[in-house]
Amino acid sequence: MNKKIFLALLPTFLVLTSCGGLNQKSPVDKIKEDNLAHEELFGKLNPKRADPEPASEWNLAPKVGVQHATYEIEEQTYYAVRYVAAISGLADGVTASWTRAVAGKDATIVKAQSDGHLSTVTYDTLNNNGTPMTATDEGSGYTKYIVYTIYDIPASQKDSFMMAYLTLSKEAEEPVVSKAIATRLAGTYSFSFDNSTRGYFLGGNFNNTSGVITPNAEADEHSYAIFQNMDIRRTDYFGVFNYTGEEFKYYGFSSFYTNSRTHFMNDNEIAKPKYRGEYLIKVSKDEETRNQVLITRNTLRLDNSTVKYNGDRLSLKKGCDAQFSAYVWSKSDGNLIRMLGDMNSYFDLDLWNYHVFNIKSFTIKFAATMPTYANTLRLVPSFYYVPSLDNNIYGNERSTRYDDDWGTYELPMEDGTYTYTFGTISAGFFAGIGRMDVYPNSFSLISEHVDNSNNARFDIEYIELAFANEKA
């Protein structure tokens, strides 16, 4: 057997997943699992094994993490996942039992949840990407490692997710249960959650913190779960999961986010935002969109309460990464900004910094505070793409700019609230995508001074941006 090993080990005690198969005729049926360290896959250190061990605080909460390995057998790529737990030991009648389940990216059950995967072998040290890790270094009371390994995972299952947790028990004593660790079988993504969690949840990384988010609104006749006012950053990522206590399911991107690609992109079946924003996320129960993850962008309001003022730079307090530039302006009480008519002035969503994408409509409320003639307030929507600034969402080649394709809107010269709706234009070429139909992602407000005239000034109370969503 020709076996080439490529280690891809996560740092000790991160979270993870794995997957297997039920169909006897399927490659997943060849997936193996046991409670040995498999140094041939994860690297040898001649780890010590010592049973029985001195008595200790057996009910010390286990520290559980995962490691991943990639290897080849007869020119086919396979994956392995090793769950590692630091415990006080297995002496004096302590039983260590793993519970595990594997879910396919299409919400199928790859390996049904089962318990009773007993660890009876302990290790003093294990390999961690070429560096020894020692159980006694995990903290006071920890003396041994135990493991659960699933291996010979075919490449067809690399995007499946696995969850597992450890139960320590002793006769006549209350058992101790670890958090569940969920991980993609090929690595990259993992998180932990309390095994008492039930129903739908978002699992991943939020604001640089690994964990889960449970629904924050009551389900309704159209939705199994609702997550509202979600402040999602560009660095966040998540998947939608459902856990009943007996069954673990995963809703991967390619199958369940068809109606959410305006705002999110697929990264190894995990959802990643194209840009920061406040979102409404629903898991649909309607027949035509059953179990679809419907993600819509909330309206973004720019006003005196949402914008921070730093000289001539304005930025949002929350809601997106957008910054704004202004020239010859002043802040007036209760208003977003005052456009000064006695000199040329402008207010831009900054073309050189951050974009918000898919602006479908622009609403503005202002008051003209001087005689309304001689100069106007004009709105120019535009599209500008810079790969390095825009997370390479349309590829990493060629910056693209469209300035006047939506035309220029001359705003009325009197107090009021005005809305302008935009369609798409054909833009490109984008690497690997070609031309695309895009909405504006930036805008300029311009007030040009006219010499020898009594120019108007515009007190802008707020600007609201509504975004194109593929399905509400």
N, C-alpha and C positions, 0 to 999 in steps of 0.2 A: 504493500500500500504506500503510495507516494503522498506524503503529508507535509505541506509547508505551513509553518506557523507564523502568523502576523498578530502580535499582541496589540490590543487596543483597550487598555485598562483604564477605567475611570478612577479618580482619586478615591482613597478609602472612604467608605460610608457616604456614598452618593446613592441616588435612587435609580430603579430600572425595571426592565421588562423582558419577557421571552415568549416563545411560542412553539407549538407542537402540532401533531395531527391525529385525526381519528379514523380517517379513511384508510383501510388496509392496503388499498392500491395506490395510495398517494405517497409522495416523498416524505411528507410530514410524519408518516407512520414510522419512519426510521429515526426520528428524533429520540434521543436517549436522555435519561435523567437519573441522578443518584445523589448521594450525599458525601461524595469524595471530592478532593481538591483538584484533581486532574492537572497535575503539574506538567504533563505533556502538552497541554493546551495553554496554560497560564504561566508557565515558567517554573523551573525547579529551584528549590532552595534547600533540599533535604530537610523538610520541616519535621520537627519533632512531634511524636504522637505519644501521649501519656494518659492512659486510663487504668485504674481509676485515679481521681485527683483528690487533693485535700478538700475537706468540707469548707464551704464559703457561703456568702450571702447568695443563695441560689436564685432568689427572686429579684436580683439586680436587673433593671430594665435593659434588654439587649440593645446593642448598637448594630444596626443593620445597614449594609450598603451593597453595591453591585460592582462587578467587573465584567468586561467584555473581551472576547478574543475572536479574531478572524483567521481562518486557515483554509488550506486547499487539500482536497483529496481527489486524486486522479483528475486534476485540472478543473475541478468544480469547487466553487467557493462555499464555505460553511461558516456558521457563527456559533459561538458558545457564550452563555451567560452564567456567571458564578455569583450567587448570593453569599455574602459573608456576614456572620454575626459574631460580635464580641460578647462573651458571657462570662460568668464567674466560674463555670465548670459544670460537669455532668456527674459529679459524685453524689453518693447518698440518695439514690433513687430518683434523680431528676431526669425527666424525659423532655427531649427537644423535638418538636414536630412542626414541619413546614406545611403551610397551606398555599396552594398555587393555582392559578388559572391563566390561560392564554387566549387572547382575543384577536381575531383577524381584523385588518383595516376596514373590511366591509361589514363589520358587526357580526361576523360569524363566530362560532365557538370552535377554536382550534383545539384546545384542551380544556375540557370542563373542569370547574373547580373541584379540587380534591385535597384532603388533608392526610395526615398519617405518614408524611414523608420524613422518616425519623433520621436524625443525625446521631450517630453513636461514636464517631471518630472525632477527636479534637486535635487542634494544631496550635503550637506555640507561635509559629511564624508562618507567613505566607508571602508569596511574591506579589509585588505591586508595581508592574511595569519595570521590572529589573531591580527594584529597591525592596529590601526586606521590610515587612511591617510586622510588628510584634504585639501580641494581645495585651501585654502588660502596659504598653504605651497608650492604650485607649482610655486610661483613667483608673482611679482607685477601685479595686475590687474585680477588675477584669483580668482574667488569667488565660483564657483559651478562646480560640476561634472555632466555629463550626461552619459548615458550608452546605449549600444545595446547588447543584450544577445541572444545567440543561445544555445539551450540546448536539452536534451534528444537525444543526438547524439549516435547512436549505435556503438559498438566496431568495426563493419565492416567498419566504416568510419573514424577510428582514424587517419589514415595516409593521409587523404585528406587535402588539403590546402584551406584556406579561405583568401580573402582579403577584406578589408573594409576601407572606408575613410568618413570623415565628411565634410558637406558643411554648412556653416553659411550664411544666407542671410537675407536681409532686403530690403523692397520696395525702389526702386530708388537708391540703393547702389550696388557697386560691391561685389559679393559674395566672401567669404573666404573659401578656400578648404585646408584641411589638407593633409599630406602625407598619402599614402595608407600603411596599415599595413597588412602583410601576415603572417599567422601562421599555423602550423600543428594543427589539431583539438584537438589532445591529448596533445598538448604542446611540450616542448623540443626545438623546432626550430621556430624562427620568425625573420623577418627583415622588414624594411620599404623601400618604394620607392616612387618617385614622380609619381603622378597619370597621368602625361603627358607622361610617358614612354610607348613606343610602340614597338611591335615585341618581339623577343626572348631575354631573358636575364638570367644571372646566379644570383640567389638570395640566400643569406646565410651569412656566416661569413668568412671574408678574413683578415688574419693578425690581428686577434682579433678585427676587425671592422665589424659591421653589415651593410649590404647594398646590392647593386646590381652592376653587371658589364655588360655592354652592348657590343655587338660585336665590335672588333677592327680591322676587316678586311672585305673587300667586299665579300658578298655572291657570290658563283660561281654556275656552273651548277650542282654540286653534293651536295651543302649544303645550307640550309636555313639561317644558321648563323655560323660564324667562330670567335673563340676566340683564338688568337695565343700568343705564348710566355707567357703563364700564369705561374707565379711563385707561386705554390701552396704549402702550408706548411702542416705539419701533423695535426695541430690543426684546419685547415680550414674545412668547410663543405658547400655544396651548392646543390641546385636543379635547374633544367632548367624549365623556365616558359615562357609563351607567353601571351601578353596582347595587345588587339586591341583597347582598350577603351570601347568596348562593350562586350568582351568575355575574360575570364581569364582561362588559361589552365596550368596544371601542369604535368610534365613528370617524373613519379616516377622511382626509381632505378630498381625494379624487372621487369618492362615492357620495359624499354628503354635503359638499360646499358649493354645488353647482350654481346656486343663486347668490353666492357671497363673494364672487371673485372680483367685483369692482373694488373692494377694499382690502382683501386678504389674498395671500399667495400660498402656494403649496411648497413646503420644505420637508421632504421625506414623510409626507402624509400628515404633517403637523401644520396648523394654521399660523402664519406670520403676517402681521399688518404691513401694508404698503406705506402707511404713515400713521402718526399718532392721532388719536381722536377719542371722542366719547361715542360709544357704540351701544346699540341695543342688540342683544343676541338671544335668539329663540330657537328651540328645537321643535319643529313643526309636527303636529299630529293630523293635519289635514291630509286627506287621501292622496291628493296629487303631489304633495311634497312630504310625505311621511318620513320622519326622522331626518329631514333636511335641516342643516344649521343655517338659519337665516340671519345674516348680520347686516344691520343698517347703521348708517352714520347719523348721529343726532345733528340737528341744526347747530351751527357754530355762531354764537352771538359775540360781537365785538362791541363792548361798551365800557363805561367808566368803571364798572365793577369787575370786568374780566381781563382788562389790559393793565400791564405795568408800564410805567413811564420812566425811561432812563435817557435823559437828554433827548436827542432826536430819534432814539431807538425805542420802539414799543414792542413788547412781547406779551404773549398770553400767560395768565396766571396758571391755567390748566386747559386741557382740551386738545391741543395739538402743538407741534413744534414750530409753528409759524412765527416769524418775526416781521416787523413792519418798519419801513423807512418813511420819514417825513421831511419836508423842506419848507421852512418858513411857516410855522404853525404855532398855535398856542393851545393850552388846555384850559377850557372854561368849565366852571362848576356844573356838574350833572351831565356833561357831554363827553363823547369820545375824543373829539378833536375839533379845533376851529381852523378852517382854511382861510388864510388871510388874503383879502382881495387887493391890498395895496402893493403886493409883490407877487411874482409867480410862485405858486406853491403846489406841492403834490403830496399824495399819501399812497404808498405802495405796499402790497404784499410783496416782501423782499424777493426779487428775482434771483438774487445771488446767494440765498441762504436756504430757506425751507419752503416746500410747497405743500399744499393741502389736498390737491387732486379732486377731480370730478365735481367741480362747482357747477351745479345745475341752475341755480338762481341766486341773484344778488338783490337784497332788500336794503334800502337806506332810508333813514328818517333824519331830516335836517330842517333848520330854520335859516332863511336868508335874513341877516340882521342889518343890512345896509340897503340902499336903493338897488333894486334888482335890474340893473342893466349894465352894459359895457363889458362884462365878463361872465363866463358861464362855468359850470362845474361839469366836467366830462368824465365818463367811465370808459375805460379801455380794458376789456378782458383779454387774457393771453394764455398761452401754454408754453412752458419752458422746462426742458428736461436736461438735467446734468447727472450722468450715471453715479458719480461719486457722492453726490448730495442726496440722491433719491433711492438709495439702497439697491441700485442696479435692477430695479423692478422690471425695466424693459430691456435689460441687457447692459453690457458694460462698454459699448461702443457708441460714439457720436453723441454730442450734445445737440439738442433740437430746440428751435425757438420759432414760435408763431405769434406775431404781435397783433395784427389787425384783422385776422381772419373772421372774427365775430363782429367786426365793425366797431364804431365809436358811438357811444350813447351820450347825447347831450341832455343833461338833467333839467327839469323845469326850473324856472327862476322864481319859485315861490315855495313857501313852507309846505311840507307834506311828507308822506311815506310812499316810496316808489319801489317797484319790483321789476327786475329784468331777468328773463329766462333764457338760457342758452341751450343750444343743441350741440352736436359733435361736429368736428371737422376731421378730415383724413390727414394724419400726421405720420412721419417716419422718414427714413427707414430705421427700424429697430432690429438689432442683432437677434437672429433666431425667430423673429416675430413678423418682420416686414412692416408694412404700413398698418396703422391702427386708427380707429375712430376714438378721438379723445374729447373730453370736456375741458374747459379752462381750468388752470390750476393756480392762477395768479391774476392780479388786477392792478390798475392804476387809477387813482382819482386825480384829476388835474384841474387847477384853477389858474388860468393865465391872465396876468395883469395887462390892462390896456392903458397906455399912456394918456394923460390928459383927460381921464374919465373917472367918474365916481364909481369905483368898483365895489361889488358886493362881497360880503364875507358869509361863509357858510358854517353854522354851528351844527355839527353832525352828532346827533344823539346816539345812534347805534347803526351798525351794519350787521346784517344776518346773512350767512351763507348756507344754502341748502345743498345737499349732495345727492348725486345720482346713485340710486340703489337698484340692484337687479331684481329684488323682490322684497316687498315690505312684509 
